[in-house]
């Protein structure tokens, strides 16, 4: 499957419907690369004309801003905005809530004005339009699944229904954790916490969150964020449940269920 870049499309005088912003995790993290491949497969199968920036894409600067390095953030942001504006990008879809939030809500103040869609919403749209055709019988039909709300997707952008509607399309048994939706518990990765150890004497947040997930007796923990995926996976391993509980992104679940 050939994934086109914006530069290649420009050379062919072609214009994509959407730019797929891959993000750092989706580009370099081995686990998150599977999410990237799954979403690209969905775009390919549904006939969505898309492109990526490839080597022209760099970090959004979100970790730098959350860690307090405003100067570094603005340098990264201005560089990205220049690239996006040079290509006259209008519509961006991304599998990362962190990239989604900062490009949608914080880039406009620096001159970056785009329609930004998170892949959970985009998947729901493709399902509603009948572009995603699922296998008969359903790969995950009847399976007990719990969904973990990403902070940057949920509380920061009020996106709660789209991910759940995507899961419902798979005909699964969706069970909610004790803390969900606006009261959802952080996975522990936000605010640059992913890159540091917890404070002395405190319990790791991802362990606490996974304990809630395990209480539901779900066999699959669904997520819509590569960082949440990492933290939840680590938590499942910490509890010794990696053989019985999977952590999967919405894109992976849909890609595995498509004709």
Secondary structure as GFF3:
##gff-version 3
##sequence-region A 1 259
A	DSSP	alpha_helix	6	11	.	.	.	ID=ss1
A	DSSP	beta_strand	18	21	.	.	.	ID=ss2
A	DSSP	alpha_helix	23	28	.	.	.	ID=ss3
A	DSSP	alpha_helix	30	46	.	.	.	ID=ss4
A	DSSP	beta_strand	50	51	.	.	.	ID=ss5
A	DSSP	three_ten_helix	54	56	.	.	.	ID=ss6
A	DSSP	alpha_helix	62	66	.	.	.	ID=ss7
A	DSSP	alpha_helix	70	86	.	.	.	ID=ss8
A	DSSP	beta_strand	91	94	.	.	.	ID=ss9
A	DSSP	alpha_helix	97	105	.	.	.	ID=ss10
A	DSSP	three_ten_helix	108	110	.	.	.	ID=ss11
A	DSSP	beta_strand	115	118	.	.	.	ID=ss12
A	DSSP	alpha_helix	119	128	.	.	.	ID=ss13
A	DSSP	beta_strand	144	147	.	.	.	ID=ss14
A	DSSP	alpha_helix	161	168	.	.	.	ID=ss15
A	DSSP	beta_strand	173	174	.	.	.	ID=ss16
A	DSSP	three_ten_helix	181	183	.	.	.	ID=ss17
A	DSSP	three_ten_helix	193	195	.	.	.	ID=ss18
A	DSSP	alpha_helix	205	215	.	.	.	ID=ss19
A	DSSP	beta_strand	220	223	.	.	.	ID=ss20
A	DSSP	alpha_helix	226	238	.	.	.	ID=ss21
A	DSSP	beta_strand	246	249	.	.	.	ID=ss22
A	DSSP	alpha_helix	250	257	.	.	.	ID=ss23
###
